[in-house]
Amino acid sequence: MSFMQVSDEAYEEFKSFLVNTNMQDFNLRITYLGRNCKEVTFNLDYGVKGDNDVSEQVKDITFIIDKEALEEFEGFTILSNNENKGQGLELKAVKVPESPCTVCPGC
């Protein structure tokens, strides 16, 4: 099952970012950090695949995520700056569960 969608443009931009930040190893763990009313936040950092993880290699970058998090978000897309309307690289979840927030207007 493929859980990462990365266009060639996004791949080249993301890989260049990793190289420019002196990332030596392209094994990246996606970690859920939390949410606010409208969006969820993730972290990408060096990772090692554990027993409860799944991984997918996109060219020479390996993405690792916990199986339960993958079930919740159903996969991810990396958008290039151009694909993201000039807002920079972005990692987006395929499915963002509805916010439980009932306090903010418009939630």
C-alpha positions in Angstrom: 0.0 0.0 0.0 1.4 3.4 -1.0 0.9 6.1 1.6 3.2 8.8 0.2 2.4 11.0 -2.8 5.3 13.1 -3.9 5.5 14.7 -7.4 8.9 14.9 -9.1 8.9 18.7 -8.5 8.2 18.3 -4.8 10.7 15.4 -4.5 13.5 17.5 -6.0 12.7 20.5 -3.8 12.4 18.4 -0.6 15.6 16.5 -1.3 17.5 19.7 -2.0 16.2 21.0 1.4 17.5 17.8 3.1 20.9 18.1 1.5 21.2 21.8 2.3 20.4 21.1 5.9 23.2 18.5 6.0 20.8 15.6 6.6 23.1 12.6 6.2 20.4 9.9 6.3 17.2 10.0 4.3 15.2 7.8 6.7 12.5 10.2 7.9 9.9 9.5 10.6 6.5 11.3 10.3 5.3 12.1 13.8 1.9 13.6 14.7 2.4 16.7 16.9 -1.1 17.8 17.5 -3.9 19.9 16.0 -5.8 23.1 16.3 -9.3 23.8 15.1 -8.5 23.8 11.4 -5.3 21.8 10.8 -3.0 19.1 12.1 0.8 19.4 12.6 3.4 16.8 11.9 7.2 16.6 12.4 9.7 15.0 10.0 12.9 13.9 11.6 15.5 11.1 11.3 13.9 7.8 12.2 14.4 4.0 12.4 11.6 1.6 11.6 10.2 -0.2 14.6 7.9 -3.1 15.0 4.7 -1.1 14.9 5.8 1.0 11.9 5.3 0.9 8.1 7.7 2.5 5.7 7.7 3.5 2.1 10.7 4.5 -0.1 10.2 7.3 -2.6 13.4 7.3 -4.7 16.1 7.5 -2.1 14.0 8.9 0.8 12.4 6.5 3.2 9.3 7.7 5.1 8.4 5.9 8.3 5.2 6.1 10.3 3.4 4.3 13.1 0.7 2.0 11.8 -2.0 3.6 14.0 -1.2 7.1 12.8 -1.3 5.9 9.2 -4.7 4.4 9.7 -6.0 7.7 11.1 -4.5 10.0 8.4 -4.7 7.5 5.4 -1.4 8.8 3.9 0.4 11.9 3.1 1.3 14.3 0.2 4.3 16.5 0.0 3.7 19.7 -1.9 6.4 21.8 -3.5 6.4 25.6 -3.0 4.9 26.0 -6.4 2.2 23.3 -5.8 1.5 25.0 -2.5 0.8 28.4 -4.1 4.1 29.9 -2.9 3.6 29.0 0.7 6.7 26.7 0.9 7.0 22.9 1.1 4.1 21.3 2.9 3.4 17.8 4.3 -0.4 17.2 4.2 -2.4 14.4 5.5 -4.8 12.7 3.1 -7.6 12.6 5.7 -7.8 15.1 8.5 -10.3 13.9 11.2 -13.0 16.4 12.1 -12.0 18.7 14.9 -13.7 18.0 18.3 -13.6 21.8 19.0 -17.0 23.4 19.7 -15.6 26.7 21.1 -14.3 28.5 18.0 -16.7 30.1 15.5 -16.6 28.3 12.2 -15.3 25.0 13.5 
